[in-house]
Amino acid sequence: MSAQASLDAPPEWMNDVRPLTTLTDRFGNSFHFGNAGDFWFHPFRIGAEYDFRTHVKDIRSMNIRDDDIMICSYPKTGLHWHMEIVKMPMDGSANMDNEVEARRCFLDSTRISSISDRASPRLLLTHVPFRWLPKQALEKKIKIIFLNRHPKDTLVSLYHQMHSHKVPLNYPGTFEQFFFICF
């Protein structure tokens, strides 16, 4: 697979997401990701003047509270399902509560500067690798839930998500072609 730096995403995304990298596999299928160095982000809208490498540094240096709860996972391993399960005891019921929703923070797509004013306890969600977790998360020994799923299930689920997405994340190739990107 070759990675070519490019900004050929649709114009409406260009105002919100930079810099995007176009990845082209050996079959000629292209798709876009946010380039954070050794990690590829889903092209979240984190702001035009804000790049993914800066975002990773901000995640790494963010302030963590003693009562924060963090759920870490690879994409498509059940993060959102587990977020719902974890927030039930936080809320005291199985009903949707806007107060808990206001405390939920998806680090991958939320400006870190906007997280500091969220009410405690915060539910921090992320797909970033362990080495990019906030330094204070380990120092303060907060509750961290790590999710894992069988790699075959994860691969199939990730393919279907990427294959069904609209541009810029859409992967137009077959599952067999997608498999070669991952391995």
C-alpha positions as CSV (number, residue, x, y, z in Angstrom):
1,M,0.0,0.0,0.0
2,S,1.3,3.4,-0.8
3,A,0.4,6.5,1.2
4,Q,0.2,9.7,-0.8
5,A,-0.3,13.0,0.9
6,S,-3.3,14.6,-0.8
7,L,-6.1,16.9,0.0
8,D,-8.6,15.7,-2.6
9,A,-11.5,15.1,-0.2
10,P,-14.9,16.7,-1.0
11,P,-14.9,20.5,-0.5
12,E,-17.4,20.4,2.4
13,W,-15.0,18.3,4.4
14,M,-12.0,20.5,3.5
15,N,-13.3,23.3,5.7
16,D,-13.4,21.0,8.8
17,V,-10.7,18.4,8.4
18,R,-7.0,18.9,7.7
19,P,-4.7,17.5,6.7
20,L,-6.2,14.4,5.2
21,T,-4.0,11.7,3.6
22,T,-5.2,9.6,0.7
23,L,-4.2,6.0,1.0
24,T,-4.3,4.0,-2.2
25,D,-3.9,0.2,-2.0
26,R,-2.3,-2.0,-4.6
27,F,-5.6,-2.5,-6.3
28,G,-6.1,1.2,-6.9
29,N,-8.8,1.8,-4.2
30,S,-8.4,5.1,-2.4
31,F,-9.7,6.3,0.9
32,H,-8.9,9.2,3.3
33,F,-7.6,9.3,6.9
34,G,-6.2,11.9,9.2
35,N,-2.5,11.5,9.5
36,A,-1.2,11.7,13.0
37,G,2.2,10.2,12.2
38,D,2.2,6.5,13.1
39,F,-1.5,6.3,13.5
40,W,-4.4,7.0,11.1
41,F,-7.5,8.8,12.5
42,H,-11.0,8.5,11.1
43,P,-11.3,12.0,9.4
44,F,-13.2,13.6,12.3
45,R,-14.1,17.2,12.1
46,I,-11.8,18.7,14.7
47,G,-11.3,22.0,12.9
48,A,-9.5,23.2,9.8
49,E,-6.6,24.9,11.6
50,Y,-6.1,21.9,13.9
51,D,-4.2,18.9,12.6
52,F,-4.2,15.4,13.8
53,R,-0.5,15.5,15.0
54,T,-1.3,18.4,17.3
55,H,-4.5,16.6,18.4
56,V,-2.4,13.6,19.5
57,K,-0.1,15.8,21.5
58,D,-3.1,17.5,23.2
59,I,-4.5,14.1,24.1
60,R,-1.2,13.0,25.6
61,S,-0.8,16.1,27.7
62,M,-4.5,16.6,28.8
63,N,-5.4,17.0,32.4
64,I,-7.1,13.9,34.0
65,R,-9.3,14.0,37.0
66,D,-9.2,11.3,39.7
67,D,-12.8,10.3,39.0
68,D,-12.5,10.1,35.2
69,I,-13.4,6.8,33.6
70,M,-11.7,5.9,30.3
71,I,-12.8,3.2,27.8
72,C,-10.1,2.3,25.3
73,S,-10.6,0.2,22.2
74,Y,-9.6,-0.5,18.7
75,P,-12.4,0.6,16.3
76,K,-15.3,-1.7,15.9
77,T,-14.7,-3.6,19.2
78,G,-17.8,-2.4,21.0
79,L,-16.8,1.0,22.4
80,H,-20.3,2.6,22.0
81,W,-22.1,-0.5,23.5
82,H,-19.8,-0.4,26.5
83,M,-20.2,3.3,26.9
84,E,-23.9,2.7,27.3
85,I,-23.3,0.0,29.8
86,V,-20.8,2.1,31.9
87,K,-23.0,5.2,31.9
88,M,-26.0,3.3,33.4
89,P,-24.5,3.1,36.9
90,M,-23.2,6.7,36.5
91,D,-26.8,7.8,35.7
92,G,-28.5,5.5,38.1
93,S,-30.8,4.1,35.5
94,A,-31.0,2.6,32.0
95,N,-32.7,5.8,30.6
96,M,-30.9,8.3,28.4
97,D,-29.7,11.2,30.6
98,N,-28.5,14.4,29.0
99,E,-26.4,15.1,32.0
100,V,-24.3,12.0,31.5
101,E,-24.2,12.6,27.7
102,A,-22.7,16.1,28.5
103,R,-19.9,14.3,30.5
104,R,-19.1,11.8,27.7
105,C,-16.0,12.8,25.7
106,F,-14.8,11.0,22.6
107,L,-11.1,12.1,22.7
108,D,-10.5,11.2,19.0
109,S,-13.0,13.8,17.7
110,T,-13.3,16.3,20.5
111,R,-11.0,19.3,21.0
112,I,-9.2,18.6,24.2
113,S,-9.6,22.3,25.2
114,S,-13.4,21.8,25.3
115,I,-13.2,18.8,27.6
116,S,-11.8,20.5,30.7
117,D,-15.1,22.2,31.5
118,R,-17.2,19.1,31.4
119,A,-18.8,17.9,34.7
120,S,-17.4,15.1,36.7
121,P,-17.1,12.2,36.5
122,R,-16.2,12.3,32.8
123,L,-16.5,9.3,30.6
124,L,-13.5,9.4,28.2
125,L,-13.7,7.3,25.1
126,T,-10.8,6.6,22.7
127,H,-9.4,4.5,19.9
128,V,-5.9,5.8,20.2
129,P,-3.0,3.4,20.9
130,F,-1.8,2.9,24.5
131,R,1.3,5.0,23.9
132,W,-0.9,8.0,23.2
133,L,-3.2,7.9,26.2
134,P,-3.0,10.9,28.5
135,K,0.1,10.6,30.6
136,Q,-1.9,11.4,33.7
137,A,-4.3,8.5,33.1
138,L,-1.7,6.1,34.4
139,E,-0.2,8.4,37.0
140,K,-3.5,9.0,38.7
141,K,-4.6,5.4,38.3
142,I,-8.1,6.2,37.0
143,K,-10.5,3.4,36.0
144,I,-9.5,2.3,32.5
145,I,-11.6,-0.3,30.6
146,F,-9.8,-1.9,27.7
147,L,-12.0,-3.6,25.1
148,N,-10.9,-6.4,22.8
149,R,-12.7,-8.4,20.2
150,H,-11.8,-11.4,18.1
151,P,-9.6,-9.9,15.3
152,K,-11.6,-11.7,12.5
153,D,-14.9,-10.2,13.8
154,T,-13.2,-6.8,14.1
155,L,-11.8,-6.9,10.6
156,V,-15.2,-7.9,9.0
157,S,-17.0,-5.2,11.0
158,L,-14.4,-2.5,10.1
159,Y,-14.7,-3.5,6.4
160,H,-18.4,-3.1,6.4
161,Q,-18.3,0.2,8.2
162,M,-15.7,1.6,5.8
163,H,-17.4,0.1,2.7
164,S,-20.7,1.6,3.6
165,H,-19.5,5.1,4.6
166,K,-19.7,8.1,2.4
167,V,-16.6,9.9,1.3
168,P,-14.0,10.6,2.7
169,L,-13.9,7.3,4.7
170,N,-15.5,5.1,2.1
171,Y,-13.4,2.1,0.9
172,P,-14.6,1.1,-2.5
173,G,-12.8,-2.3,-2.7
174,T,-13.8,-5.8,-1.9
175,F,-13.3,-7.6,1.4
176,E,-10.4,-9.6,-0.1
177,Q,-8.7,-6.3,-1.2
178,F,-9.4,-4.8,2.2
179,F,-7.8,-7.8,3.9
180,F,-4.5,-7.0,2.1
181,I,-4.4,-3.5,3.6
182,C,-4.7,-4.8,7.1
183,F,-2.1,-7.6,6.9
